[in-house]
Amino acid sequence: MVGGFDASREPLAAEDAEIGFRIRRAGYQLRFERHARVGHFHPTDLVRYLETQKHHGYWRIRLDVRHPARLGGDIYHGLIDYAQPALAVLLLATIPFLFAASARWFAIGILLALAAAQAPMTWRVVRRTQRPRYVSFATMSFVRAFWRGAGMTSGLISAVWARTAEPV
């Protein structure tokens, strides 16, 4: 059929999306099973969690390069999942604009866009849990965007480097 998880890269990341893409490319359908349960083990230490997010960002880009037809093509990675890290990286790049009164608005606009990008998921978390205090998720998500952005930037550089190193 399509083989199993791609164990050629260590540590594994995005392997479930990658095998799903291969299954779809082979002409098979994936079906959502409401009663299926999957356990995810997230680090409880903030630094480890952010490193994990950086790792996920790196491999997400590598997955997209490997399966360009599926770019952003699963329910777990929509436009906002690409926009947040990109806005975070762009915000870092616009820090010098803060010192130029005529261009300060650009950096502030990026900051506001990144802050607004936290709203959809934060709203879903608060609504799903019925706990208004989880609005604090927005802060964690804001910080996470920078780490994912670092990983995605690294993944993009790695992918470009790999392409330019290929023999012509």
BAMI-465696 format. One record per residue (C-alpha): x, y, z. Coordinates in nm, 2 decimals. Example, Ala and Ser with C-alpha at 12.3 -4.5 7.8 and 13.67 -1.06 7.14 Angstrom:
<sites>
+--------+--------+--------+
:      u :      v :      w :
+--------+--------+--------+
:   1.23 :  -0.45 :   0.78 :
:   1.37 :  -0.11 :   0.71 :
+--------+--------+--------+
</sites>
This chain:
<sites>
+--------+--------+--------+
:      u :      v :      w :
+--------+--------+--------+
:   0.00 :   0.00 :   0.00 :
:   0.19 :   0.31 :   0.12 :
:   0.42 :   0.18 :   0.38 :
:   0.44 :   0.29 :   0.74 :
:   0.56 :   0.60 :   0.92 :
:   0.87 :   0.76 :   0.76 :
:   1.13 :   0.67 :   1.02 :
:   1.41 :   0.81 :   0.80 :
:   1.42 :   1.13 :   1.00 :
:   1.48 :   1.14 :   1.37 :
:   1.31 :   1.25 :   1.58 :
:   0.98 :   1.19 :   1.42 :
:   0.74 :   1.48 :   1.37 :
:   0.44 :   1.53 :   1.15 :
:   0.45 :   1.16 :   1.07 :
:   0.07 :   1.13 :   1.11 :
:   0.01 :   1.40 :   0.85 :
:   0.28 :   1.27 :   0.62 :
:   0.14 :   0.92 :   0.61 :
:  -0.21 :   1.07 :   0.56 :
:  -0.09 :   1.26 :   0.26 :
:   0.06 :   0.95 :   0.11 :
:  -0.26 :   0.76 :   0.17 :
:  -0.46 :   1.03 :  -0.01 :
:  -0.21 :   1.04 :  -0.29 :
:  -0.24 :   0.67 :  -0.34 :
:  -0.61 :   0.72 :  -0.40 :
:  -0.75 :   0.61 :  -0.06 :
:  -0.98 :   0.81 :   0.16 :
:  -0.93 :   0.89 :   0.52 :
:  -1.23 :   0.89 :   0.75 :
:  -1.28 :   1.07 :   1.07 :
:  -1.36 :   0.83 :   1.36 :
:  -1.54 :   1.02 :   1.63 :
:  -1.47 :   0.75 :   1.90 :
:  -1.10 :   0.71 :   1.82 :
:  -0.87 :   0.85 :   2.10 :
:  -0.51 :   0.95 :   2.06 :
:  -0.28 :   1.05 :   2.35 :
:  -0.04 :   1.34 :   2.30 :
:   0.23 :   1.39 :   2.55 :
:   0.32 :   1.75 :   2.58 :
:   0.60 :   1.87 :   2.79 :
:   0.48 :   2.05 :   3.11 :
:   0.80 :   2.25 :   3.14 :
:   0.76 :   2.58 :   2.94 :
:   1.11 :   2.57 :   2.79 :
:   1.07 :   2.21 :   2.67 :
:   0.72 :   2.29 :   2.53 :
:   0.85 :   2.59 :   2.33 :
:   1.14 :   2.38 :   2.20 :
:   0.88 :   2.12 :   2.09 :
:   0.69 :   2.39 :   1.91 :
:   1.01 :   2.50 :   1.73 :
:   1.06 :   2.14 :   1.63 :
:   0.70 :   2.11 :   1.50 :
:   0.74 :   2.43 :   1.30 :
:   1.06 :   2.30 :   1.14 :
:   0.91 :   1.97 :   1.04 :
:   0.58 :   2.12 :   0.92 :
:   0.77 :   2.32 :   0.66 :
:   0.97 :   2.01 :   0.56 :
:   0.64 :   1.82 :   0.52 :
:   0.50 :   2.10 :   0.31 :
:   0.80 :   2.09 :   0.08 :
:   0.78 :   1.71 :   0.05 :
:   0.40 :   1.73 :  -0.03 :
:   0.35 :   2.07 :  -0.19 :
:   0.01 :   1.98 :  -0.32 :
:  -0.11 :   1.94 :   0.03 :
:   0.03 :   2.27 :   0.16 :
:  -0.19 :   2.36 :   0.46 :
:  -0.42 :   2.08 :   0.35 :
:  -0.52 :   1.91 :   0.67 :
:  -0.77 :   2.01 :   0.94 :
:  -0.49 :   2.08 :   1.19 :
:  -0.30 :   2.34 :   0.99 :
:  -0.51 :   2.62 :   0.84 :
:  -0.41 :   2.96 :   0.73 :
:  -0.39 :   3.09 :   1.09 :
:  -0.13 :   2.82 :   1.17 :
:   0.10 :   2.96 :   0.91 :
:   0.01 :   3.33 :   0.97 :
:   0.09 :   3.34 :   1.34 :
:   0.46 :   3.22 :   1.31 :
:   0.51 :   3.44 :   1.00 :
:   0.37 :   3.74 :   1.18 :
:   0.60 :   3.67 :   1.48 :
:   0.91 :   3.65 :   1.26 :
:   0.80 :   3.96 :   1.07 :
:   0.74 :   4.14 :   1.40 :
:   1.10 :   4.06 :   1.51 :
:   1.22 :   4.20 :   1.17 :
:   1.03 :   4.52 :   1.22 :
:   1.18 :   4.61 :   1.56 :
:   1.41 :   4.87 :   1.40 :
:   1.10 :   5.04 :   1.27 :
:   1.00 :   5.12 :   1.63 :
:   1.28 :   5.37 :   1.64 :
:   1.16 :   5.56 :   1.33 :
:   0.85 :   5.77 :   1.40 :
:   0.74 :   5.76 :   1.04 :
:   0.75 :   5.38 :   1.02 :
:   0.65 :   5.29 :   1.37 :
:   0.30 :   5.22 :   1.26 :
:   0.41 :   4.93 :   1.05 :
:   0.56 :   4.74 :   1.35 :
:   0.26 :   4.83 :   1.56 :
:   0.03 :   4.70 :   1.29 :
:   0.22 :   4.37 :   1.27 :
:   0.20 :   4.34 :   1.65 :
:  -0.18 :   4.40 :   1.65 :
:  -0.22 :   4.15 :   1.37 :
:  -0.03 :   3.89 :   1.56 :
:  -0.23 :   3.96 :   1.88 :
:  -0.56 :   3.93 :   1.68 :
:  -0.44 :   3.60 :   1.53 :
:  -0.46 :   3.45 :   1.88 :
:  -0.84 :   3.52 :   1.91 :
:  -0.98 :   3.22 :   1.71 :
:  -0.81 :   2.94 :   1.90 :
:  -0.84 :   3.12 :   2.23 :
:  -1.22 :   3.16 :   2.17 :
:  -1.25 :   2.79 :   2.09 :
:  -1.05 :   2.69 :   2.40 :
:  -1.27 :   2.91 :   2.63 :
:  -1.59 :   2.80 :   2.46 :
:  -1.50 :   2.43 :   2.47 :
:  -1.39 :   2.43 :   2.83 :
:  -1.65 :   2.69 :   2.95 :
:  -1.37 :   2.85 :   3.16 :
:  -1.33 :   3.22 :   3.09 :
:  -0.99 :   3.22 :   3.27 :
:  -0.85 :   3.02 :   2.97 :
:  -0.84 :   3.35 :   2.79 :
:  -0.48 :   3.35 :   2.92 :
:  -0.42 :   3.09 :   2.64 :
:  -0.38 :   3.39 :   2.41 :
:  -0.06 :   3.49 :   2.59 :
:   0.09 :   3.14 :   2.56 :
:  -0.01 :   3.11 :   2.20 :
:   0.15 :   3.45 :   2.13 :
:   0.48 :   3.33 :   2.27 :
:   0.45 :   3.00 :   2.09 :
:   0.41 :   3.18 :   1.76 :
:   0.77 :   3.31 :   1.79 :
:   0.91 :   2.96 :   1.86 :
:   0.71 :   2.80 :   1.58 :
:   0.83 :   3.09 :   1.36 :
:   1.19 :   3.01 :   1.45 :
:   1.13 :   2.64 :   1.36 :
:   0.95 :   2.72 :   1.03 :
:   1.23 :   2.97 :   0.93 :
:   1.49 :   2.71 :   1.01 :
:   1.29 :   2.45 :   0.81 :
:   1.26 :   2.68 :   0.51 :
:   1.63 :   2.76 :   0.51 :
:   1.70 :   2.38 :   0.54 :
:   1.47 :   2.30 :   0.25 :
:   1.61 :   2.57 :   0.03 :
:   1.97 :   2.46 :   0.12 :
:   1.88 :   2.10 :   0.03 :
:   1.74 :   2.21 :  -0.30 :
:   2.04 :   2.42 :  -0.39 :
:   2.27 :   2.14 :  -0.29 :
:   2.10 :   1.89 :  -0.54 :
:   2.31 :   1.81 :  -0.85 :
:   2.18 :   1.98 :  -1.16 :
+--------+--------+--------+
</sites>
